[in-house]
Amino acid sequence: MKKILRLAKAEFNKIFYRPSIFILTALLVGTLVLTSLLYSPNVKSTKLSYEAKTVGEIYEQFIEINKNKLNKYVIDNNLENQFLQIQSQYEDIKQNKLETLTDKTVALKKYFPNEQDGAKGLIQDEVLKISTYTDKEFLINKQDTIDVFENLKSEISGLTSYLAQIQNQTLNFYFYESDFDLMYNSLTKLYNALPSANSLNNQYDRVAFINLGNTISSKYNINLELKIVSKLKSFSINEEDYNEIIETYYNQAKQKLQNTYFAKIEQFNNQKSLSVEQNDKDIINEYIANYQSFAQMNQTVMSNKFMLLRIKDVKDTQIEGLIGYSQVYKYKLNEEIKINEYLIKNEIFDYNYLSSFNFNSSSSYTTNSYDYTVYTMQILIILIIIFTIFYACSSIAGDQYAGTMKMIAIRPYTRDKLFAGKYISCLMFGVMLILISMICSFVVGAISYGVTFKNCLVVFNSSTVISISPILLLFLYLFSLILNLLFYISLAMLLCLVFKSNALSVFVSSVFYGAQIILCGTVSSAWLNYTPFGHFDLFKFFGNSQFGLLKMNILPDANFLTSAIVLCSLIVIFNIISHFIFKRRDIA
């Protein structure tokens, strides 16, 4: 082990003799300065409080009826409106939209040939009928022919209108946007192929109608629409589960708001109405904030639980692309439910805790050093990993190209020790950069935004609520960065052994890293879980289920254990393969 550490130290020292170290230092310092200027996080809504001369005046502001100001009237209305929206959606779900859609689609079958029962369809029947007419007989019966084409166009119009209507609703059946687009576009083409009523009356004679009918019957059908509708399946809501949600998070919440939280506000106002003491004003503002927070927590849980109830039988992988559910993530819903249920059960409030750290978002009502540190590190880690990839590749391929590898190999070191020394030196370099960058970021953040000592309330793996020190959570974030770094060191060293080219291995490793950033910032599909890209960031499982570039993105069907196993397995596999190649390759 001593020989490995001696080798690692020697390799580590070599890095600092390279001119590129000065470029890296300048880039890191410049980026740190730039982030301090550009940092503009999304801050939580301000904790509700009022300014006034007396406690009584604060109370009056809270209970006044004013739609343009956050007060008891607005808070109660928000909870009531959420309930009414859910109730409306529940009643709407009981109306079988799928049955209506199916009926409207099947109704079009009668116009087209049907191979199963041998029917020619109303269009072809009408063509055959008028083909036996004289021109005089046709003129007498022309309106009947016009009616057939107008009725078809009317029914198509009704179906496309219904499709457009349900597209903006939360449906109770599986209907993917892709299938919707196929169906809607196909119907639109058919609709456009049918002339207007005025044109049918004035421009079409018997021959023209025959040609139109033959064209419609031969070029168009509704087989695609029928196939799409036939595979649509409904999902339903259990009435008992629905009633339990409403009873717990609406009825009982309203009672507790009135009998407990508002009662405290009223009682304190009755006792201290004329008080001008700041401490008393702070107390009533605290009671008011509790009222608002409790209402909001129940509103969120009620909404999220109802959403999960609607899609309880839908797999995560099936949700994406469903009309009305394209931005719904079960993981995120469960995360919000768990944390709010924890607060409600323990009668505590979110403003007493920090939420988990995320890129460009504040963990509290004010920004703190932890938020700034995570924001800065999500940017700095890009530079750190790219430069570490460069040094990892050059530590082997560069030495081989320069001819120094052979000189090292003749010394009393085995190939295993030689490889391990180079690997550890790259890891030491990357970890050193991460630690220095994180410390500097924290110091800048502490000076600019201050340090808070509130605990963080995070949900691990969307199932377990944990109250944790922000320092400890920052260490977990640090650990996730180091794991990510380990992967790219392992990948870079493997590639430089495979390609025997420093430039090519650096290029491929950097492209791979760039692909990770882009894909994880723009793709929310479950298929990403079947690639390494979906498993690099383990910190996302500590309450960071947000989506966007440089954010910690949760994918459908993702979980901590799977991601940890995949990431660690890849690191081990890459190192085993690298050792195997390095031991058998001519390094001269």
MORABEL-V56676 format. One record per run of one state. SS is the DSSP state (alpha for helix, beta for strand, coil for the rest). FROM is the first residue (numbers start at 1). LEN is the number of residues. Records with the same first field share a line. If there is no record, write none. Layout:
# MORABEL-V56676
SS=FROM-LEN  FROM-LEN
This chain:
# MORABEL-V56676
coil=1-1  16-4  39-3  43-12  64-8  95-2  112-2  115-4  120-2  131-4  168-5  174-2  194-3  204-2  220-3  231-3  235-4  273-5  311-5  320-2  323-7  347-3  353-1  355-3  359-2  362-7  403-1  410-5  450-6  461-3  469-1  500-2  523-3  531-1  536-2  543-17  585-4
alpha=2-14  20-19  55-9  72-23  97-15  122-9  135-33  177-17  197-7  206-14  223-8  239-34  278-33  316-4  330-17  350-3  369-34  404-6  415-35  470-30  502-21  526-5  532-4  538-4  560-25
beta=42-1  114-1  119-1  173-1  176-1  234-1  322-1  354-1  358-1  361-1  456-5  464-5  542-1
